[in-house]
Amino acid sequence: MFSLSRSFVKVGSLLFAVAMFTACVDKSLYEQKSDPDNDPTLKVPNTFDFSTVQKVKLSVDYSAYNTHGPVFFGVYTENPIITDEDAPVESWNENVSPVFESYTEDNGKFSEVVELPTYAQHLYIATGNFFTGMNLMEADVVNASASFVAMNNNVTATRAFTRATGPGEATNDLSKLNLTNLVDDNGNVTDNKMYNDWKNWLGSWNSATGYPEYLLDKSKAKRELVISDSELEGLYAAVGSAFISGSAMNEEYCNYPDLLLEKDSEVTFTLLGSSTCWNSSLGYYWYTDDNKPTKPSDIHVVMLFPNTQDGQWGNATKWNLRSYNNNVGIHRGDVVQLKYYPNIAEGKKTGESTVFPKGTRIGFVLKTQAWGMQGKDYSLNIGAFSGQKNYNVWCSTTDGLSYGKKLAGDAGKYPNLEGRSRGAKFSYKTENGDTYTLISFEDAMDDLDFDDLIFALKPVGVFAPVPEIGNKVSSTNGVYAFEDLWPKKGDYDLNDVVLNEKHVKEFDNSGKIIKETFYLTTYQNYVELTSGLALTLNTKVTPQSIAMKKIAKESTVTEDASFTKEGKVYYLTDDVKGELGTTYILELTYKNALSSSEKMASIQPFIYRAEGNQNWEVHIPMEAPTSKMNMSYFGTNDDCSDPSKGLYFVRSGNYPFAFYLKGANIGAFEDTILKRENESIPIDQFFPGFLDWSISGGATNQNWYLKSE
């Protein structure tokens, strides 16, 4: 292991050679672990660096899937995915945080040396990418390497879903789909009518699969109405970036109004994909702002796709869905041209046109499992869902027009009795400035990821702007702790200055890092000495800009700051105690995105006190001080540093003057070292594994700081 090789193999012979002379030190500390004041008879530096960081060659491969672009994934030390054994529903465990996140290359592969906590020995790699589905892999770190190769379990099923148009005959019969009335607990249609009868005016479909006969012939259509193959690849990449299965969609997208045409225009619909077990039906409607519908019965819906199942759902093979068999009703890239019927409210097709007038808003409604509830052969056969034909769920893109009730007294995990919008609206802008409008649906009430049906509209530039797909943001945490009595012997409660560190990365839509932000929030127990806080910023790529900011205690307002800067060193405050609870921020923006995580910046926080033109400083063990350090402190009192040998801020015992705990969060210490009544109590009293970890040179109890008494 990394710490073992650095601490024991490298210096093992030295420690053994002096063992006879220092036995009283190690023996007394081992037998009396809670007594940090047990003075050594000889000052022999403990060369363990107390590091909680390991470098791992991480390889991840999703190339078995056609991901159409980079895949966002996370590295975990616990399984982050919760599976419902009785249903094809998976979700993320919000209590499990990643220790690293990144994107693969466009080919679905990732291979870099990354920094992980030393306790991360068994790893879980997870993604919710739209094209892979919720995918989980496991492997151990062996010889500082870990490799993961995803297997596409849906390949066999996908190949079976050909573009069949049968068996079946042409039909436009809507009666079997029950698109308007509620059903009772037994699946029987009631007289309770929720929506007006849908219209089947676009044309016919295959009676067995629902595959439309009115698809637009892309080879003959106007160029501005068709999304080319190259454009589709860009849109697929955007979809892969925007969606994380099992994670809640951005509420801004969900709450945005329906699409507004800013000019008279034709409109086409192109399917980008579905990610669901349901075989649902999709319709569209329109209105103007001066005649906005307020209840489901206000809208008049035209059937768009009788069966929205594209057969590409990642768990199809796992659950052996009977509803899929020869029942794919649409394929990715299929296009339908919408039509405008000005007299639809009177049930008349007169005035039919392919052009929608300026000022029209277009909305969509999905009847969940409408196609799948036609008869027994189409019912689901999945545990608790077996034979279910009573799913009363309509999903509209307009607030107030959805309806969500599963069974009597059961509104699902995320009920929608208030009729909130179940359609997200957002846009994707290409490098040449074209903006595509996209819509996605949430088709049920068991999650809020809004990736169950996704489509794009054309032409570009005719709709009022909607929110652009936001950049992916990822963050990891760590904790720094300092003793402020150095070089004198301390109490080793390690709480004189405590920092919660958060490192945030922002990725562009190609999966490259365009911004890094470092946050340091101060915590400390009750101390008399006044110490300042500073950091050294190390960059491998020069940022275009570095913004200095801070957030005062109990405030949510981010303010610009003017930290004193000397070279790479930023002096954040000269009085931690006086500004306790403040968050100090450095925001690095890059003109050219970082090509790998290995090029990220890093920080080295330390505490200091100014002494004329020099500083008293305390850094984590083995970390060199700044050029302003008063070097005369080294080797005095309890300190065993030897700068000529690269030994800094070390002592002879098993308690350090400071440490950094990678992967920790400040919450782990709120009930231990940060409580007033625990002042001056050594840290191992609250974290029993600490001394075993220290004495072993980091070989054992590597997760000691995650377990407190």
RANOR-V275506 format. One record per residue. PHI is phi as a letter, one per 30 degrees, with the letter a starting at -180 (NA if undefined). PSI is psi in degrees with one decimal (999 if undefined). D_LAST is the distance of its C-alpha to the last C-alpha in Angstrom with 1 decimal. Layout:
# RANOR-V275506
[[PHI:PSI:D_LAST] [PHI:PSI:D_LAST]]
This chain:
# RANOR-V275506
[[NA:157.9:26.7] [e:-52.9:27.2] [d:-38.0:24.9] [d:-45.1:25.9] [d:-35.7:29.6] [d:-38.2:29.4] [c:-38.4:27.4] [c:-47.8:28.4] [d:-42.1:31.7] [d:-39.8:33.1] [c:10.9:32.2] [e:-44.7:31.5] [d:-36.1:34.9] [d:-45.1:34.5] [d:-37.6:31.2] [d:-38.8:32.7] [d:-33.3:35.8] [c:4.8:34.2] [e:-39.3:31.7] [d:-30.7:34.0] [d:-24.8:34.2] [c:13.0:30.6] [e:-37.0:29.1] [d:-30.1:28.2] [d:-60.7:26.1] [d:-38.5:24.1] [d:-44.0:24.1] [d:-39.4:22.9] [d:-33.5:20.1] [d:-39.6:19.1] [d:-27.0:19.4] [b:66.6:18.0] [d:-23.3:15.3] [c:9.6:14.1] [c:86.6:17.8] [d:-10.1:19.0] [c:6.7:22.2] [d:101.0:23.5] [d:135.6:26.7] [d:151.6:28.2] [d:-24.2:31.8] [b:143.0:32.9] [d:93.3:31.9] [c:121.3:31.4] [d:135.4:29.7] [d:110.6:26.7] [d:8.3:28.1] [d:129.4:25.0] [d:0.7:25.0] [h:28.9:21.2] [d:141.9:22.4] [c:20.6:20.4] [c:134.0:23.7] [b:149.1:26.0] [c:126.0:29.5] [b:131.6:30.5] [d:106.2:34.0] [c:125.4:33.5] [b:127.0:36.4] [b:135.5:36.7] [b:112.8:39.9] [c:20.4:41.0] [d:-11.9:44.7] [d:-19.9:45.3] [c:151.2:45.3] [d:88.8:47.9] [d:-9.9:45.4] [i:14.1:48.2] [l:-171.4:46.0] [d:149.6:42.6] [c:126.2:39.5] [d:130.9:36.3] [b:162.9:33.2] [b:151.0:29.5] [c:128.4:27.2] [b:158.6:23.9] [c:-1.9:21.1] [b:156.2:20.8] [d:118.8:23.9] [c:-2.7:24.8] [c:129.8:27.7] [c:127.1:27.7] [c:132.7:30.8] [d:111.9:32.6] [d:-19.0:34.1] [c:-0.4:36.9] [a:156.0:38.1] [d:55.9:38.6] [b:124.2:35.9] [b:147.9:33.1] [b:165.9:30.8] [d:137.8:28.0] [d:106.2:24.4] [d:-11.9:23.8] [d:-3.7:20.0] [c:119.9:20.6] [c:148.3:21.8] [d:153.1:24.1] [c:-8.1:23.5] [a:144.1:27.3] [b:147.5:30.4] [a:-179.4:34.0] [c:149.6:37.5] [d:178.4:39.6] [d:175.7:43.2] [e:-27.8:45.9] [d:5.3:46.3] [i:10.7:42.8] [c:148.3:41.6] [b:133.7:38.9] [a:103.8:38.6] [b:160.5:36.9] [d:120.8:34.5] [b:159.7:31.3] [c:125.8:28.1] [b:160.1:24.9] [d:147.9:21.3] [d:-23.4:21.2] [d:-10.0:18.7] [d:83.6:21.5] [c:-32.4:23.2] [c:119.4:24.0] [c:146.9:25.6] [c:127.3:26.8] [c:124.0:29.9] [b:144.6:30.9] [b:154.7:33.7] [c:26.6:35.4] [e:140.2:38.7] [e:-35.8:41.6] [d:-17.4:43.6] [c:-19.4:40.9] [i:-177.1:39.2] [d:109.2:35.4] [c:127.8:35.1] [b:131.8:32.0] [b:154.3:32.0] [b:147.6:29.6] [a:159.5:29.8] [c:155.2:28.0] [d:118.1:28.2] [b:124.6:30.7] [h:44.8:32.2] [i:28.4:30.9] [b:151.8:32.6] [b:132.7:32.0] [b:139.1:34.9] [b:128.7:35.3] [b:119.3:38.6] [d:142.0:39.0] [c:132.6:41.5] [d:95.1:43.6] [d:-6.4:43.5] [c:5.4:45.9] [d:-47.4:48.8] [d:-45.6:50.7] [d:-40.4:50.5] [d:-41.5:51.4] [d:-26.1:54.5] [d:-17.5:55.7] [d:80.5:55.8] [d:169.6:59.2] [d:58.8:61.1] [d:147.3:62.9] [c:10.9:65.2] [a:-175.6:65.6] [d:158.2:66.1] [k:170.7:67.2] [b:164.1:69.8] [d:135.2:70.0] [a:157.8:68.9] [b:29.3:67.9] [d:114.0:67.2] [c:-8.6:64.2] [d:-31.7:64.6] [d:-16.0:62.2] [d:-17.9:59.3] [h:67.7:58.9] [c:-3.1:58.0] [b:-29.1:58.7] [c:149.3:58.0] [d:154.0:54.9] [c:156.7:54.5] [d:-174.6:53.3] [d:-19.0:50.5] [c:3.9:53.0] [i:10.5:53.9] [d:136.9:57.3] [d:132.0:58.7] [c:177.0:59.0] [d:1.0:61.4] [d:102.7:58.6] [c:120.7:59.5] [c:-37.1:56.9] [b:159.7:58.8] [d:156.6:62.4] [d:131.8:63.8] [d:155.5:62.9] [c:139.9:65.9] [c:44.6:66.6] [d:-12.6:69.0] [d:-28.0:67.8] [l:-161.7:69.1] [c:167.4:68.4] [b:169.2:65.6] [d:129.5:65.4] [d:-21.8:65.1] [c:-37.6:62.8] [c:-22.5:60.3] [i:6.1:60.9] [d:124.4:61.7] [d:148.8:63.9] [c:2.8:67.5] [c:24.4:67.5] [d:148.1:65.3] [d:133.2:66.6] [d:104.5:68.5] [d:-26.5:66.7] [d:-20.1:69.6] [c:-6.5:72.0] [d:161.7:69.8] [d:139.4:69.9] [e:-39.3:67.7] [d:-10.5:65.9] [c:-5.5:64.8] [c:137.0:63.3] [c:118.7:60.1] [d:168.4:61.0] [d:-41.0:59.1] [d:-37.0:57.9] [d:-38.8:56.9] [d:-41.1:55.0] [e:-41.8:53.0] [d:-40.1:51.9] [d:-39.0:51.0] [d:-41.5:49.1] [d:-39.0:47.1] [d:-41.0:46.4] [d:-44.0:45.3] [d:-31.4:43.0] [d:-35.7:41.5] [d:-29.0:41.3] [c:138.8:39.7] [b:106.7:36.3] [e:135.6:36.5] [i:-7.7:33.9] [c:142.0:33.1] [d:135.7:34.6] [d:151.1:37.9] [e:120.8:38.5] [d:-27.8:39.6] [e:-40.2:42.3] [d:-39.8:44.0] [d:-34.9:43.8] [d:-2.8:45.1] [d:146.2:48.0] [d:165.6:51.6] [d:160.9:53.8] [d:132.9:55.8] [c:123.4:58.7] [d:126.2:61.9] [c:-0.1:63.3] [a:159.4:66.6] [e:134.2:68.6] [a:150.6:67.3] [d:160.0:67.0] [b:131.5:63.5] [b:157.2:62.1] [c:128.0:58.9] [b:124.6:57.3] [d:129.8:54.5] [c:-25.3:51.7] [l:163.1:49.7] [b:153.5:47.8] [b:71.5:44.4] [a:158.7:44.3] [d:-14.6:45.4] [d:149.9:47.7] [c:91.4:51.4] [c:170.6:52.1] [c:140.8:55.2] [b:133.8:55.5] [b:169.6:58.0] [b:159.5:58.9] [b:174.9:60.4] [a:161.5:61.5] [a:173.8:62.2] [c:162.3:62.9] [d:-24.7:61.0] [d:1.9:63.8] [b:47.0:63.4] [d:131.8:59.7] [d:143.7:58.7] [c:-10.5:56.4] [b:157.0:56.1] [e:-35.4:56.2] [d:-3.6:59.8] [d:-17.1:60.9] [c:154.1:60.6] [b:115.2:63.0] [c:136.8:61.4] [c:129.7:63.1] [d:130.6:61.7] [c:-56.2:60.4] [b:117.3:58.7] [d:-33.3:58.9] [b:109.5:56.2] [d:7.7:53.6] [d:121.9:52.0] [c:0.5:52.4] [i:13.8:50.9] [c:8.4:48.4] [d:133.4:45.1] [d:-27.6:42.5] [c:14.1:41.5] [e:-46.2:45.1] [d:-40.9:45.2] [e:-41.6:41.8] [c:-4.5:42.9] [h:57.6:46.6] [d:117.6:47.7] [d:-28.7:51.1] [d:-13.2:51.7] [d:-26.3:52.0] [e:114.6:54.8] [h:35.0:57.9] [b:33.6:56.7] [d:122.1:55.9] [c:-0.7:57.5] [a:153.3:57.0] [b:147.2:56.3] [e:131.1:54.5] [j:-9.6:57.1] [d:144.8:59.4] [b:137.7:61.2] [b:138.5:62.8] [c:127.3:65.0] [d:151.6:64.4] [b:149.7:67.4] [c:126.8:68.2] [b:98.7:70.0] [d:-20.3:71.1] [c:26.8:72.4] [d:-30.1:69.5] [d:-26.7:69.0] [c:7.2:72.5] [i:24.1:71.7] [c:140.8:74.1] [d:-0.5:73.9] [e:142.9:76.7] [i:7.9:76.0] [e:137.3:73.6] [a:153.3:72.6] [d:-3.0:70.3] [c:126.4:69.9] [c:137.7:67.4] [d:151.8:68.6] [e:140.9:66.8] [j:-2.7:64.4] [d:136.4:63.3] [c:135.4:59.7] [c:127.1:58.8] [b:166.4:56.0] [b:151.4:54.8] [b:134.4:53.6] [c:122.3:52.0] [c:108.7:52.5] [d:127.6:49.5] [i:23.0:50.7] [d:-47.9:54.3] [d:-38.1:55.8] [d:-12.5:53.5] [c:18.3:54.4] [d:-37.9:58.1] [a:178.3:58.1] [e:-39.0:56.3] [d:-17.5:56.6] [c:1.2:54.5] [d:152.6:51.7] [d:152.0:48.2] [b:60.6:47.2] [b:92.7:43.4] [h:-118.1:41.4] [d:-16.2:41.1] [c:-0.9:43.6] [e:130.0:46.3] [i:9.9:49.7] [d:125.6:48.5] [b:20.7:51.4] [b:42.4:50.3] [c:99.3:48.3] [d:77.6:49.5] [b:123.0:48.2] [c:134.9:50.3] [c:113.7:48.8] [c:155.1:50.8] [d:-6.6:50.5] [c:130.6:51.7] [e:132.8:49.4] [j:-7.1:50.4] [c:-2.7:52.3] [d:165.1:49.6] [b:132.4:48.9] [b:101.5:45.8] [b:122.0:45.6] [d:-69.9:44.9] [b:169.0:45.6] [e:123.6:46.3] [i:6.1:43.2] [b:104.0:41.2] [c:13.1:41.1] [i:177.1:38.5] [d:-36.0:35.1] [b:78.7:36.9] [d:154.4:39.8] [b:47.8:42.8] [d:-19.3:45.0] [d:-4.7:45.7] [i:28.1:47.4] [d:156.2:45.5] [e:136.6:46.7] [c:21.0:45.4] [b:128.2:47.1] [c:139.2:45.7] [c:129.5:48.3] [a:173.2:47.9] [b:160.2:50.0] [b:124.8:50.0] [c:128.0:52.1] [d:172.2:53.7] [d:-27.1:54.4] [d:4.9:58.0] [j:-4.0:57.0] [d:135.7:57.7] [c:119.9:55.3] [c:137.2:54.6] [c:128.4:53.6] [b:152.5:51.0] [b:141.2:49.8] [b:154.2:47.0] [c:147.8:46.3] [c:120.6:43.4] [c:-3.4:45.1] [b:-157.1:42.7] [b:27.9:39.8] [c:-9.4:36.9] [a:179.5:36.0] [b:36.5:37.2] [d:-12.2:37.8] [h:40.8:41.6] [b:20.0:42.6] [d:-24.5:44.6] [a:126.5:48.0] [b:133.0:48.8] [b:161.9:52.2] [b:151.7:54.1] [c:150.9:57.3] [b:158.0:60.4] [d:169.3:62.3] [d:153.2:60.1] [i:10.1:60.8] [c:-15.2:62.1] [c:148.6:58.9] [d:146.9:57.4] [e:141.8:54.3] [b:165.4:51.0] [e:138.9:47.6] [d:152.1:47.3] [e:123.3:44.5] [d:157.4:41.7] [d:147.4:40.2] [d:137.2:36.9] [b:136.0:34.0] [b:146.2:30.8] [b:147.7:27.7] [b:160.6:24.7] [b:160.1:21.9] [a:168.5:20.3] [b:131.9:18.7] [c:143.0:20.3] [b:137.9:18.9] [b:143.2:21.4] [c:132.4:21.8] [c:7.9:25.1] [c:-6.4:26.3] [e:140.1:27.5] [d:6.5:29.5] [d:159.1:28.5] [d:136.7:25.4] [c:-176.0:22.4] [c:-12.0:19.3] [h:35.0:17.2] [d:-9.8:14.9] [h:47.3:16.5] [b:12.9:17.0] [d:-41.8:20.7] [b:118.2:21.8] [b:133.1:19.6] [b:133.9:21.5] [c:119.9:20.9] [c:134.0:23.6] [b:128.2:25.4] [c:116.1:28.2] [c:131.5:30.7] [c:137.5:33.6] [c:128.9:36.6] [c:147.1:38.9] [d:-178.0:42.6] [d:-0.4:44.1] [c:3.8:44.8] [i:15.8:41.1] [c:152.4:41.4] [d:123.9:39.3] [c:-12.0:41.2] [a:141.4:38.7] [b:138.3:35.4] [b:130.1:33.4] [c:129.0:30.7] [c:131.5:28.5] [b:116.3:26.5] [c:131.1:24.8] [c:138.6:23.9] [b:148.1:20.8] [a:159.1:20.3] [d:-160.1:19.1] [d:108.6:21.8] [b:157.4:24.1] [c:-30.4:27.7] [d:149.1:28.9] [c:119.1:30.4] [b:150.8:29.7] [c:170.1:31.2] [b:133.1:29.9] [b:171.5:32.0] [a:152.7:32.0] [c:127.0:34.3] [c:122.8:35.5] [c:122.8:36.5] [b:143.6:38.8] [c:-23.0:40.7] [b:130.8:43.0] [d:120.9:44.4] [d:153.5:43.4] [d:-35.9:46.3] [a:153.8:44.5] [b:112.6:41.3] [c:137.0:40.5] [c:128.0:38.5] [b:169.6:36.8] [a:159.7:34.1] [b:121.1:32.5] [d:159.1:32.0] [e:136.6:29.0] [i:19.0:29.1] [c:156.1:32.1] [c:4.3:32.8] [c:125.4:36.0] [d:124.1:36.2] [c:150.3:38.6] [d:145.7:40.5] [b:162.6:39.5] [b:75.9:41.3] [d:143.5:39.0] [d:131.3:40.7] [b:129.6:41.2] [b:101.6:42.4] [i:-123.2:42.9] [d:-1.1:39.7] [c:130.8:37.6] [c:121.0:36.7] [c:105.4:35.8] [d:-39.4:33.8] [a:149.9:33.6] [c:4.0:34.3] [b:87.4:31.9] [e:-44.1:28.4] [d:-36.7:27.7] [d:-21.8:31.0] [c:30.5:30.3] [e:134.1:26.6] [j:-3.8:25.6] [d:145.4:28.6] [c:123.2:28.7] [c:138.0:31.0] [b:134.2:32.8] [b:124.4:35.0] [c:113.5:36.9] [c:122.1:38.9] [c:135.0:41.7] [c:136.0:43.7] [d:-44.2:47.4] [c:121.7:47.2] [e:146.2:44.1] [d:131.9:41.9] [d:-14.5:43.0] [a:163.3:39.6] [d:-23.3:35.9] [d:-14.0:36.7] [c:8.9:38.7] [d:158.4:35.9] [d:169.7:35.3] [b:159.9:32.2] [b:154.0:31.0] [b:87.4:29.7] [d:149.6:28.2] [a:161.3:28.3] [c:155.2:28.5] [a:162.9:31.8] [b:128.1:34.1] [d:134.5:37.8] [b:81.0:40.0] [i:-123.7:43.5] [d:2.5:44.2] [b:171.2:41.1] [b:146.0:37.3] [d:126.3:34.4] [b:151.7:31.8] [b:122.1:28.3] [c:170.7:27.6] [d:155.9:25.0] [e:138.6:26.0] [i:-2.7:29.4] [d:125.4:30.4] [d:145.5:33.8] [d:179.3:34.4] [d:173.4:37.1] [d:-13.5:40.7] [d:-1.5:40.3] [d:135.4:37.8] [d:97.9:39.0] [d:-12.9:38.8] [d:-15.5:39.5] [d:-29.2:35.8] [d:135.4:35.1] [i:-0.3:35.0] [c:158.6:34.8] [h:-120.8:32.3] [c:-2.9:29.0] [d:139.8:30.0] [c:24.0:31.4] [d:150.5:32.7] [b:88.6:36.0] [e:-30.7:37.4] [d:-21.9:40.3] [c:8.5:38.0] [i:21.4:35.9] [c:114.2:32.9] [b:139.3:31.4] [h:50.0:28.6] [b:159.5:27.4] [b:-176.7:26.7] [d:-18.9:26.8] [c:-168.4:23.1] [c:12.6:20.1] [c:128.4:18.8] [d:168.5:20.8] [d:-18.5:22.4] [a:160.3:21.3] [a:164.6:20.1] [c:129.2:20.4] [c:98.6:17.8] [d:137.0:20.0] [i:4.6:19.1] [c:158.8:16.2] [b:147.8:16.5] [e:-24.9:15.9] [e:-25.3:14.1] [d:-13.2:10.9] [c:-2.4:11.0] [d:-31.4:12.6] [c:9.9:9.8] [b:-97.0:8.6] [d:-15.6:11.5] [c:-1.0:14.1] [d:139.0:13.9] [e:-41.9:16.7] [d:-10.4:15.2] [c:8.8:12.9] [e:135.1:16.1] [i:3.5:16.8] [c:124.2:13.5] [e:151.0:13.2] [d:-29.2:11.0] [d:-13.5:9.7] [d:-24.8:8.0] [c:-23.7:5.4] [b:88.8:6.3] [e:-25.6:7.4] [d:-5.1:10.1] [d:-51.2:11.7] [d:-35.7:14.2] [d:-40.6:15.2] [d:-46.5:16.0] [d:-47.3:17.8] [d:-33.5:19.7] [d:0.9:20.7] [i:28.6:22.1] [i:7.6:20.1] [d:-27.2:21.2] [b:163.4:17.9] [h:45.5:14.4] [d:-18.6:16.1] [c:27.8:13.6] [e:-35.6:10.7] [d:-1.4:10.5] [c:-3.6:10.3] [b:113.5:6.9] [c:160.4:3.8] [d:999:0.0]]
